[in-house]
Each structure stands twice: as structure tokens, then as C-alpha cells.
Amino acid sequence: MRAFPRHLLALASAAAALALIFSGSALAQPALPVGVFDLQKVFSDSKRGKEVKRALEADFKKRQDELKKKEDEIKKLSTELRQLASSGSAKQDDLRKRDENLKNKVMAYQEQLGKYNNEMRVAEEQKMKPLMDSVVKIAEEQAKQRGYILVLETQRSGVVFALEALDMTNDIIKALDRGK
């Protein structure tokens, strides 16, 4: 017997759940009130989200500039080594030393790139956590006010469609911008 593909099973399950939730006419209030919001839109459209993005971009730009200098140095050394090797006038010992120097520079660059990637990941987590905590708190408050028993983040939960009346995104952005 062939297994049912997981993505189709998940889609069928979601459709069944939505059918139960939205029984009745398409414009009727759902039997089980559910709210949704788009986290990416909250991050991209809110003042605090934009501030976090600018701060992260500034950090990234600084590190990117440092890496660009090292890349340029490596390219210059590589070009010099190729020219020296093709000229035929260089001694083998000199070529070997320059080649070793180039390899060391490349390894140092790769180590620094890995270090910067980790630092940027940590910085992003640190800067996004307070914003995310605020978004969750606001979503919880609004859900309680609206009588929602469940709130889904559209992208992570795979929501394909929700009635506009259930979308909390703009209200979350407004509350976030008010400093809640």
C-alpha cells in the first residue's frame, strides 16, 4: 500500500478544520473564532520593525565593508601570484611562500565570515526578541478582546485564506506603533 503524501494529508486536514470552523455562509461569523496575522508585515510595516531592520542593516554593512577589504586583498595577492608564476622569473621558494600566504589569508577570511555570520544571527535574535515579545502580547490582548480562541501567524501556520475580519495584522501594527 502506498503512503499518502504528507503535504496532501496536511492540506486535507487544514481543509477539514476550516470546513468545521467556517460552517455556514462565507460571510457568517465563524463557529470557532480564530484570528490571524502576518508577522512579516508587522515587522516590515511597523515603526519598531523598521528600526530593528535599520539597526541590523547598519551592523551588516559595517561587517560587509570589513569583509570586502579582505576580499580585495585576497584578489590582489592572487593576481600577483598568477603574474609571478607566469613570468617564469620567480623562484620556487618565493612562489611557495606567496601561495602559503594567500592560503592563510583565505582561511582567515573564511573564519571571519563564519564568525560574522554567527554574530549577525545572535544580534538579530537579540534585537528581534523584544519586538516579537511585544507582538505576541498585543496579539494575546486583542484575541481576548475579540473573543478569539486561537490566533495563527499566517506564514508559519500555512494559512492560505482567512476572512479579512479575522486579520489582526493592521491592528497589531497600530498598537505596536503606539508603544504598547
C-alpha positions as CSV (number, residue, x, y, z in Angstrom):
1,M,0.0,0.0,0.0
2,R,1.4,3.4,-1.0
3,A,1.7,6.1,1.7
4,F,-0.5,9.2,1.3
5,P,1.9,12.2,0.7
6,R,2.3,14.3,3.8
7,H,1.7,17.7,2.2
8,L,-1.6,16.4,0.8
9,L,-2.5,15.0,4.2
10,A,-1.7,18.3,5.8
11,L,-3.7,20.2,3.2
12,A,-6.7,17.9,3.6
13,S,-6.5,18.3,7.4
14,A,-6.4,22.0,7.1
15,A,-9.4,22.0,4.7
16,A,-11.4,19.8,7.1
17,A,-10.6,22.1,10.0
18,L,-11.6,25.2,8.0
19,A,-14.8,23.5,7.0
20,L,-15.7,22.9,10.6
21,I,-14.6,26.4,11.7
22,F,-16.4,28.2,8.8
23,S,-19.6,26.2,8.6
24,G,-22.5,28.3,7.2
25,S,-22.2,31.1,4.7
26,A,-18.9,32.6,3.7
27,L,-19.7,35.9,5.3
28,A,-21.0,34.5,8.6
29,Q,-19.0,34.7,11.8
30,P,-17.0,31.5,12.2
31,A,-18.3,29.0,14.7
32,L,-14.9,28.9,16.4
33,P,-13.5,32.5,16.3
34,V,-9.9,32.4,15.1
35,G,-7.6,35.4,14.4
36,V,-4.7,35.6,12.0
37,F,-1.8,38.0,11.5
38,D,1.1,38.3,9.1
39,L,4.3,38.6,11.2
40,Q,6.5,39.6,8.3
41,K,4.1,42.5,7.5
42,V,4.1,43.5,11.2
43,F,8.0,43.6,11.1
44,S,8.2,45.4,7.8
45,D,5.4,48.0,8.3
46,S,5.7,48.9,12.0
47,K,7.9,51.7,13.2
48,R,9.7,49.4,15.7
49,G,10.2,46.7,13.0
50,K,11.7,49.3,10.7
51,E,14.0,50.5,13.5
52,V,15.2,47.0,14.2
53,K,15.8,46.4,10.4
54,R,17.8,49.6,10.1
55,A,20.0,48.7,13.1
56,L,20.6,45.2,11.7
57,E,21.4,46.6,8.3
58,A,23.9,49.1,9.8
59,D,25.7,46.2,11.7
60,F,25.6,44.1,8.5
61,K,27.0,47.0,6.4
62,K,29.9,47.5,8.7
63,R,30.9,43.8,8.7
64,Q,30.3,43.6,4.9
65,D,32.7,46.5,4.4
66,E,35.4,44.8,6.5
67,L,35.0,41.6,4.5
68,K,35.1,43.4,1.2
69,K,38.5,44.8,2.2
70,K,39.8,41.3,2.9
71,E,38.3,40.0,-0.4
72,D,40.1,42.8,-2.3
73,E,43.4,41.9,-0.6
74,I,42.9,38.2,-1.5
75,K,42.2,39.1,-5.1
76,K,45.3,41.3,-5.3
77,L,47.5,38.6,-3.8
78,S,46.0,36.0,-6.1
79,T,46.6,38.2,-9.2
80,E,50.2,38.9,-8.1
81,L,50.9,35.2,-7.6
82,R,49.5,34.3,-11.0
83,Q,51.6,37.0,-12.7
84,L,54.7,36.0,-10.9
85,A,54.2,32.3,-11.7
86,S,53.5,33.0,-15.4
87,S,56.6,35.3,-15.7
88,G,58.9,32.3,-15.1
89,S,61.4,34.6,-13.3
90,A,60.2,33.7,-9.7
91,K,62.0,31.2,-7.6
92,Q,60.0,28.2,-6.4
93,D,60.6,29.0,-2.8
94,D,59.2,32.6,-3.3
95,L,56.1,31.2,-5.1
96,R,55.6,28.6,-2.4
97,K,55.8,31.3,0.3
98,R,53.3,33.6,-1.5
99,D,51.0,30.7,-2.2
100,E,51.1,29.8,1.5
101,N,50.4,33.5,2.5
102,L,47.4,33.5,0.1
103,K,46.0,30.3,1.6
104,N,46.4,31.7,5.1
105,K,44.5,34.9,4.1
106,V,41.7,32.8,2.5
107,M,41.4,30.7,5.7
108,A,41.4,33.8,7.9
109,Y,38.7,35.3,5.6
110,Q,36.6,32.2,5.9
111,E,36.9,32.1,9.7
112,Q,36.0,35.8,9.9
113,L,33.0,35.2,7.6
114,G,31.8,32.4,9.8
115,K,32.3,34.5,12.9
116,Y,30.4,37.4,11.4
117,N,27.5,35.1,10.4
118,N,27.2,33.8,13.9
119,E,27.4,37.3,15.4
120,M,24.7,38.6,13.0
121,R,22.4,35.7,13.9
122,V,22.9,36.4,17.6
123,A,22.4,40.2,17.0
124,E,19.2,39.5,15.0
125,E,17.8,37.2,17.8
126,Q,18.6,39.8,20.5
127,K,17.1,42.7,18.6
128,M,14.1,40.8,17.4
129,K,13.2,39.2,20.7
130,P,11.7,42.3,22.4
131,L,9.8,43.1,19.3
132,M,8.5,39.6,19.0
133,D,7.5,39.5,22.7
134,S,5.5,42.8,22.1
135,V,3.8,41.3,19.1
136,V,2.8,38.2,21.0
137,K,1.5,40.2,23.9
138,I,-0.5,42.5,21.7
139,A,-2.0,39.5,19.7
140,E,-3.0,37.9,23.0
141,E,-4.7,41.1,24.3
142,Q,-6.5,41.6,21.0
143,A,-7.6,37.9,20.9
144,K,-9.1,38.2,24.3
145,Q,-10.9,41.4,23.4
146,R,-12.3,39.8,20.3
147,G,-13.2,36.5,21.9
148,Y,-10.8,34.5,19.7
149,I,-9.9,31.1,21.0
150,L,-7.0,30.7,18.6
151,V,-4.6,33.1,16.8
152,L,-2.5,31.9,13.9
153,E,0.5,33.5,12.2
154,T,-0.3,33.2,8.5
155,Q,3.0,32.1,7.1
156,R,4.2,29.7,9.8
157,S,0.9,28.0,10.1
158,G,0.3,27.7,6.4
159,V,-2.9,29.8,6.3
160,V,-3.9,30.2,2.7
161,F,-7.0,32.3,3.2
162,A,-8.8,34.0,6.1
163,L,-11.7,36.4,6.1
164,E,-10.5,40.0,6.3
165,A,-12.5,40.5,9.5
166,L,-10.2,37.9,11.2
167,D,-7.0,39.5,10.2
168,M,-5.4,41.3,13.1
169,T,-2.2,42.4,11.3
170,N,-3.0,46.1,10.9
171,D,-4.4,46.4,14.5
172,I,-1.2,44.8,15.8
173,I,0.9,47.3,13.8
174,K,-1.1,50.2,15.2
175,A,-0.8,49.0,18.7
176,L,2.9,48.4,18.3
177,D,3.4,51.9,16.9
178,R,1.5,53.4,19.8
179,G,4.1,51.8,22.1
180,K,2.1,49.0,23.6
